[in-house]
Amino acid sequence: MMAERLGIHASSFNGWVLGEHGDTSVPVWSGANVAGVNLQKLNPDIGTEGDKEQWKATHKAVVDRYGTCMVLVRRSFCLCPAC
């Protein structure tokens, strides 16, 4: 979803998410980059309440999508695009 929102191919985006799947996951905004360009250097407020681009909402959308998958497959297997 990050790459989609940025309008780039998913292989051009790199980032980390710590924790379990779902609402306990934590995106590591300081590690998010496109072709080596750190997104937090371009937008120091990325992922915070002060972020005018609302990247926190993108993380929430990924979390919500995961929940939908789990309802559909009862924790068997699910592949949700997170990039």
C-alpha positions as CSV (number, residue, x, y, z in Angstrom):
1,M,0.0,0.0,0.0
2,M,2.9,2.3,0.6
3,A,4.3,1.9,-2.9
4,E,0.8,2.2,-4.4
5,R,0.2,5.4,-2.5
6,L,3.6,6.8,-3.7
7,G,2.9,5.7,-7.3
8,I,5.9,3.4,-7.5
9,H,6.6,-0.3,-8.1
10,A,6.5,-2.3,-4.8
11,S,10.1,-3.4,-5.3
12,S,11.3,0.2,-5.1
13,F,10.0,0.6,-1.6
14,N,11.8,-0.7,1.6
15,G,10.4,-0.6,5.1
16,W,10.0,-2.4,8.4
17,V,7.1,-3.3,10.6
18,L,7.8,-4.6,14.1
19,G,5.5,-6.8,16.2
20,E,2.7,-9.2,15.4
21,H,0.2,-8.9,12.6
22,G,-2.7,-6.5,13.3
23,D,-3.1,-3.7,15.7
24,T,0.0,-4.5,17.7
25,S,2.3,-3.9,14.7
26,V,4.5,-0.8,14.7
27,P,5.8,0.7,11.4
28,V,9.4,1.9,11.6
29,W,9.0,5.2,9.7
30,S,12.7,6.0,10.1
31,G,13.6,3.0,8.0
32,A,11.1,3.6,5.2
33,N,12.8,4.5,1.9
34,V,12.4,4.6,-1.8
35,A,15.5,3.8,-3.8
36,G,17.6,4.7,-0.8
37,V,15.9,8.0,-0.1
38,N,14.7,8.1,3.5
39,L,11.0,9.2,3.7
40,Q,11.4,10.6,7.2
41,K,14.1,13.0,5.9
42,L,11.6,14.3,3.3
43,N,8.7,14.4,5.8
44,P,10.0,14.6,9.5
45,D,6.4,14.2,10.8
46,I,5.7,10.9,8.9
47,G,3.5,8.6,10.9
48,T,2.8,11.2,13.7
49,E,-0.3,13.1,14.6
50,G,1.3,16.2,12.9
51,D,1.8,14.4,9.6
52,K,-0.1,16.4,7.0
53,E,0.1,13.4,4.5
54,Q,-1.6,11.1,7.1
55,W,0.7,8.1,6.6
56,K,-0.5,6.7,9.9
57,A,-3.9,6.2,8.1
58,T,-2.1,4.0,5.6
59,H,-0.7,1.8,8.4
60,K,-4.2,1.6,9.8
61,A,-5.6,0.5,6.4
62,V,-3.0,-2.3,6.3
63,V,-4.0,-3.4,9.8
64,D,-7.7,-3.3,8.9
65,R,-7.1,-5.3,5.7
66,Y,-5.3,-8.0,7.8
67,G,-8.3,-8.3,10.1
68,T,-10.6,-8.8,7.1
69,C,-8.3,-11.6,5.8
70,M,-8.3,-13.3,9.1
71,V,-12.1,-13.3,9.2
72,L,-12.3,-14.8,5.8
73,V,-9.7,-17.6,6.3
74,R,-10.0,-18.3,10.0
75,R,-6.2,-17.8,10.6
76,S,-5.3,-20.5,8.0
77,F,-3.3,-18.4,5.5
78,C,-3.7,-15.0,4.0
79,L,-1.6,-12.8,1.8
80,C,-2.5,-9.2,2.0
81,P,-0.4,-6.7,0.1
82,A,1.3,-4.4,2.5
83,C,3.3,-2.4,0.0
